[in-house]
Amino acid sequence: MNDELLFDLSKKALRIILGTIFITAAFLKLLSIDYFEIYIYSFNIFSFTLTTVVSRLLIAVELLLGFGLILKIYYKQVWWLSMLIMVGFTLFLAYVIIYRNDDNCHCFGELVKLNPSESIFKNAISVLFLLVIRKEEDCKYRPKMKKWLMWLSISLALALPFVVFPMDKLYKKIISKDNNINILAFDNSLKDSIDIVKIDVVFVNDTIMINRDSLLRFDVSKDKYIINYVSAGCEFCKMGVKKLKMMFEHNNIDTKHLKFMIWGYDKDIISFIEETKTTDCEFWFIPPLVSLDITFGKFPVYIWTANGDVINSGDLRDLDENKIVDFLNKK
């Protein structure tokens, strides 16, 4: 095998590897799309609804670049866009290191965690690969085949993030059923709230501890509240709490209107509060059977109340930022 042929095979391998990296990164983001949305939302640039669109567009671009590199369709355009994306992401990661230094930048989603420094190193390798394969040319497809592959790539790149993993609003319309609650059980829990106990969060030598204050009674008879029923060991509940708390923060809504009803062992509750960064929020311990009766065994569940009356209820996919803001701010 001569040197020129070996170099050509090496470039082909690098191109396929780089395309596979793009596609893998996109798929891993899709598998933990909620966490990716929350991460983008945490920068307080877009509303949550717009964040769900932007996050999926970024994934679609990664998929499209991966397909383009592997199939060598419109290769020069794909190469330049790939380079631009790598440089742009690297500058963004540099900003994150300086101002935030997050534990996970979600370049490979939640399943493969990379901090910003590690991701910059990954980007540097990708840029090196791109420089090596810069002078590649389009594959010589027949015109009809080229167009077919192009539209197939675009269709897949858009369908995966927007249809297979739809946004919450779209999900509720085409997939999810109405999430009813047991109104009678909820009303009974308000009338006989002796078993619902206030949880006080305290710090002992920078360690979170919890105490239960049995003297206080759970009361939502005045004002408006969003009551979030969660299980301490539920990952979807943690995700929903992070999302909901950020919506309150981004819209300057007082967290006094937010109440968390949680059940589980104390160590799990402490872990829940630590992971969701909700030490400043109001938590109440609710017996699991009471919570299960109210929610029909589904978690997380959100109940909107005004002066004790149930106005709305829903699940994780019902967290609509605009509706929450309108409900709590409307006189």
ZISUL-V180252 format. One record per residue. N is the residue number from 1. RES is the residue in one small letter. SS is DSSP state (H for helix, E for strand, - for the rest). PHI is phi as a letter, one per 40 degrees, with the letter a starting at -180 (* if undefined). Layout:
BEGIN
n=N res=RES ss=SS phi=PHI
n=N res=RES ss=SS phi=PHI
END
This chain:
BEGIN
n=1 res=m ss=- phi=*
n=2 res=n ss=- phi=c
n=3 res=d ss=H phi=c
n=4 res=e ss=H phi=c
n=5 res=l ss=H phi=c
n=6 res=l ss=H phi=c
n=7 res=f ss=H phi=c
n=8 res=d ss=H phi=c
n=9 res=l ss=H phi=c
n=10 res=s ss=H phi=c
n=11 res=k ss=H phi=c
n=12 res=k ss=H phi=c
n=13 res=a ss=H phi=c
n=14 res=l ss=H phi=c
n=15 res=r ss=H phi=c
n=16 res=i ss=H phi=c
n=17 res=i ss=H phi=c
n=18 res=l ss=H phi=c
n=19 res=g ss=H phi=c
n=20 res=t ss=H phi=c
n=21 res=i ss=H phi=c
n=22 res=f ss=H phi=d
n=23 res=i ss=H phi=c
n=24 res=t ss=H phi=c
n=25 res=a ss=H phi=d
n=26 res=a ss=H phi=c
n=27 res=f ss=H phi=c
n=28 res=l ss=H phi=c
n=29 res=k ss=H phi=c
n=30 res=l ss=H phi=c
n=31 res=l ss=H phi=c
n=32 res=s ss=- phi=b
n=33 res=i ss=H phi=d
n=34 res=d ss=H phi=c
n=35 res=y ss=H phi=c
n=36 res=f ss=H phi=c
n=37 res=e ss=H phi=c
n=38 res=i ss=H phi=c
n=39 res=y ss=H phi=c
n=40 res=i ss=H phi=c
n=41 res=y ss=H phi=c
n=42 res=s ss=- phi=c
n=43 res=f ss=- phi=c
n=44 res=n ss=- phi=f
n=45 res=i ss=- phi=b
n=46 res=f ss=- phi=b
n=47 res=s ss=- phi=c
n=48 res=f ss=H phi=c
n=49 res=t ss=H phi=c
n=50 res=l ss=H phi=c
n=51 res=t ss=H phi=c
n=52 res=t ss=H phi=c
n=53 res=v ss=H phi=c
n=54 res=v ss=H phi=c
n=55 res=s ss=H phi=c
n=56 res=r ss=H phi=c
n=57 res=l ss=H phi=c
n=58 res=l ss=H phi=c
n=59 res=i ss=H phi=c
n=60 res=a ss=H phi=c
n=61 res=v ss=H phi=c
n=62 res=e ss=H phi=c
n=63 res=l ss=H phi=c
n=64 res=l ss=H phi=c
n=65 res=l ss=H phi=c
n=66 res=g ss=H phi=c
n=67 res=f ss=H phi=c
n=68 res=g ss=H phi=c
n=69 res=l ss=H phi=c
n=70 res=i ss=H phi=c
n=71 res=l ss=H phi=c
n=72 res=k ss=- phi=f
n=73 res=i ss=- phi=b
n=74 res=y ss=- phi=f
n=75 res=y ss=H phi=c
n=76 res=k ss=H phi=c
n=77 res=q ss=H phi=c
n=78 res=v ss=H phi=c
n=79 res=w ss=H phi=c
n=80 res=w ss=H phi=c
n=81 res=l ss=H phi=c
n=82 res=s ss=H phi=c
n=83 res=m ss=H phi=c
n=84 res=l ss=H phi=c
n=85 res=i ss=H phi=c
n=86 res=m ss=H phi=c
n=87 res=v ss=H phi=c
n=88 res=g ss=H phi=c
n=89 res=f ss=H phi=c
n=90 res=t ss=H phi=c
n=91 res=l ss=H phi=c
n=92 res=f ss=H phi=c
n=93 res=l ss=H phi=c
n=94 res=a ss=H phi=c
n=95 res=y ss=H phi=c
n=96 res=v ss=H phi=c
n=97 res=i ss=H phi=c
n=98 res=i ss=H phi=c
n=99 res=y ss=H phi=b
n=100 res=r ss=- phi=b
n=101 res=n ss=- phi=f
n=102 res=d ss=- phi=c
n=103 res=d ss=- phi=c
n=104 res=n ss=- phi=a
n=105 res=c ss=- phi=c
n=106 res=h ss=- phi=g
n=107 res=c ss=- phi=c
n=108 res=f ss=- phi=b
n=109 res=g ss=- phi=g
n=110 res=e ss=- phi=c
n=111 res=l ss=- phi=c
n=112 res=v ss=- phi=b
n=113 res=k ss=- phi=c
n=114 res=l ss=- phi=b
n=115 res=n ss=- phi=c
n=116 res=p ss=H phi=d
n=117 res=s ss=H phi=c
n=118 res=e ss=H phi=c
n=119 res=s ss=H phi=c
n=120 res=i ss=H phi=c
n=121 res=f ss=H phi=c
n=122 res=k ss=H phi=c
n=123 res=n ss=H phi=c
n=124 res=a ss=H phi=c
n=125 res=i ss=H phi=c
n=126 res=s ss=H phi=c
n=127 res=v ss=H phi=c
n=128 res=l ss=H phi=c
n=129 res=f ss=H phi=d
n=130 res=l ss=H phi=c
n=131 res=l ss=H phi=c
n=132 res=v ss=H phi=c
n=133 res=i ss=- phi=b
n=134 res=r ss=- phi=d
n=135 res=k ss=- phi=c
n=136 res=e ss=- phi=c
n=137 res=e ss=- phi=b
n=138 res=d ss=- phi=d
n=139 res=c ss=- phi=c
n=140 res=k ss=- phi=c
n=141 res=y ss=- phi=c
n=142 res=r ss=- phi=c
n=143 res=p ss=H phi=d
n=144 res=k ss=H phi=c
n=145 res=m ss=H phi=c
n=146 res=k ss=H phi=c
n=147 res=k ss=H phi=c
n=148 res=w ss=H phi=c
n=149 res=l ss=H phi=c
n=150 res=m ss=H phi=c
n=151 res=w ss=H phi=c
n=152 res=l ss=H phi=c
n=153 res=s ss=H phi=c
n=154 res=i ss=H phi=c
n=155 res=s ss=H phi=c
n=156 res=l ss=H phi=c
n=157 res=a ss=H phi=c
n=158 res=l ss=H phi=c
n=159 res=a ss=H phi=c
n=160 res=l ss=H phi=c
n=161 res=p ss=H phi=c
n=162 res=f ss=H phi=c
n=163 res=v ss=H phi=b
n=164 res=v ss=H phi=c
n=165 res=f ss=- phi=b
n=166 res=p ss=- phi=c
n=167 res=m ss=- phi=c
n=168 res=d ss=H phi=d
n=169 res=k ss=H phi=c
n=170 res=l ss=H phi=c
n=171 res=y ss=H phi=d
n=172 res=k ss=H phi=c
n=173 res=k ss=H phi=c
n=174 res=i ss=H phi=b
n=175 res=i ss=- phi=b
n=176 res=s ss=- phi=c
n=177 res=k ss=- phi=c
n=178 res=d ss=- phi=d
n=179 res=n ss=- phi=b
n=180 res=n ss=- phi=c
n=181 res=i ss=- phi=b
n=182 res=n ss=- phi=c
n=183 res=i ss=H phi=c
n=184 res=l ss=H phi=c
n=185 res=a ss=H phi=c
n=186 res=f ss=H phi=c
n=187 res=d ss=H phi=c
n=188 res=n ss=H phi=c
n=189 res=s ss=H phi=c
n=190 res=l ss=H phi=c
n=191 res=k ss=H phi=c
n=192 res=d ss=- phi=b
n=193 res=s ss=- phi=c
n=194 res=i ss=- phi=c
n=195 res=d ss=- phi=c
n=196 res=i ss=- phi=c
n=197 res=v ss=E phi=b
n=198 res=k ss=E phi=c
n=199 res=i ss=E phi=b
n=200 res=d ss=E phi=c
n=201 res=v ss=E phi=c
n=202 res=v ss=E phi=b
n=203 res=f ss=E phi=b
n=204 res=v ss=E phi=b
n=205 res=n ss=- phi=f
n=206 res=d ss=- phi=g
n=207 res=t ss=E phi=b
n=208 res=i ss=E phi=c
n=209 res=m ss=E phi=b
n=210 res=i ss=E phi=b
n=211 res=n ss=E phi=b
n=212 res=r ss=E phi=b
n=213 res=d ss=E phi=b
n=214 res=s ss=- phi=c
n=215 res=l ss=- phi=c
n=216 res=l ss=- phi=c
n=217 res=r ss=- phi=b
n=218 res=f ss=- phi=c
n=219 res=d ss=- phi=a
n=220 res=v ss=- phi=b
n=221 res=s ss=- phi=c
n=222 res=k ss=- phi=b
n=223 res=d ss=- phi=g
n=224 res=k ss=E phi=b
n=225 res=y ss=E phi=a
n=226 res=i ss=E phi=b
n=227 res=i ss=E phi=b
n=228 res=n ss=E phi=b
n=229 res=y ss=E phi=c
n=230 res=v ss=E phi=b
n=231 res=s ss=E phi=b
n=232 res=a ss=- phi=c
n=233 res=g ss=- phi=c
n=234 res=c ss=- phi=c
n=235 res=e ss=H phi=c
n=236 res=f ss=H phi=c
n=237 res=c ss=H phi=c
n=238 res=k ss=H phi=c
n=239 res=m ss=H phi=c
n=240 res=g ss=H phi=c
n=241 res=v ss=H phi=c
n=242 res=k ss=H phi=d
n=243 res=k ss=H phi=c
n=244 res=l ss=H phi=c
n=245 res=k ss=H phi=c
n=246 res=m ss=H phi=c
n=247 res=m ss=H phi=c
n=248 res=f ss=H phi=c
n=249 res=e ss=H phi=c
n=250 res=h ss=H phi=c
n=251 res=n ss=- phi=b
n=252 res=n ss=- phi=f
n=253 res=i ss=- phi=c
n=254 res=d ss=- phi=c
n=255 res=t ss=H phi=c
n=256 res=k ss=H phi=c
n=257 res=h ss=H phi=c
n=258 res=l ss=E phi=b
n=259 res=k ss=E phi=b
n=260 res=f ss=E phi=b
n=261 res=m ss=E phi=b
n=262 res=i ss=E phi=b
n=263 res=w ss=E phi=b
n=264 res=g ss=- phi=i
n=265 res=y ss=- phi=c
n=266 res=d ss=H phi=d
n=267 res=k ss=H phi=c
n=268 res=d ss=H phi=c
n=269 res=i ss=H phi=c
n=270 res=i ss=H phi=c
n=271 res=s ss=H phi=c
n=272 res=f ss=H phi=c
n=273 res=i ss=H phi=c
n=274 res=e ss=H phi=c
n=275 res=e ss=H phi=c
n=276 res=t ss=H phi=c
n=277 res=k ss=- phi=f
n=278 res=t ss=- phi=b
n=279 res=t ss=- phi=c
n=280 res=d ss=- phi=c
n=281 res=c ss=- phi=b
n=282 res=e ss=E phi=c
n=283 res=f ss=E phi=b
n=284 res=w ss=E phi=b
n=285 res=f ss=E phi=c
n=286 res=i ss=- phi=b
n=287 res=p ss=- phi=d
n=288 res=p ss=H phi=d
n=289 res=l ss=H phi=c
n=290 res=v ss=H phi=c
n=291 res=s ss=H phi=c
n=292 res=l ss=H phi=c
n=293 res=d ss=H phi=c
n=294 res=i ss=H phi=c
n=295 res=t ss=H phi=c
n=296 res=f ss=- phi=f
n=297 res=g ss=- phi=g
n=298 res=k ss=- phi=b
n=299 res=f ss=- phi=b
n=300 res=p ss=- phi=c
n=301 res=v ss=E phi=b
n=302 res=y ss=E phi=b
n=303 res=i ss=E phi=b
n=304 res=w ss=E phi=c
n=305 res=t ss=E phi=b
n=306 res=a ss=E phi=b
n=307 res=n ss=- phi=f
n=308 res=g ss=- phi=g
n=309 res=d ss=E phi=c
n=310 res=v ss=E phi=c
n=311 res=i ss=E phi=c
n=312 res=n ss=E phi=a
n=313 res=s ss=E phi=a
n=314 res=g ss=E phi=a
n=315 res=d ss=- phi=b
n=316 res=l ss=H phi=d
n=317 res=r ss=H phi=c
n=318 res=d ss=H phi=b
n=319 res=l ss=- phi=c
n=320 res=d ss=- phi=c
n=321 res=e ss=H phi=d
n=322 res=n ss=H phi=c
n=323 res=k ss=H phi=c
n=324 res=i ss=H phi=c
n=325 res=v ss=H phi=c
n=326 res=d ss=H phi=c
n=327 res=f ss=H phi=c
n=328 res=l ss=H phi=c
n=329 res=n ss=H phi=c
n=330 res=k ss=- phi=c
n=331 res=k ss=- phi=c
END
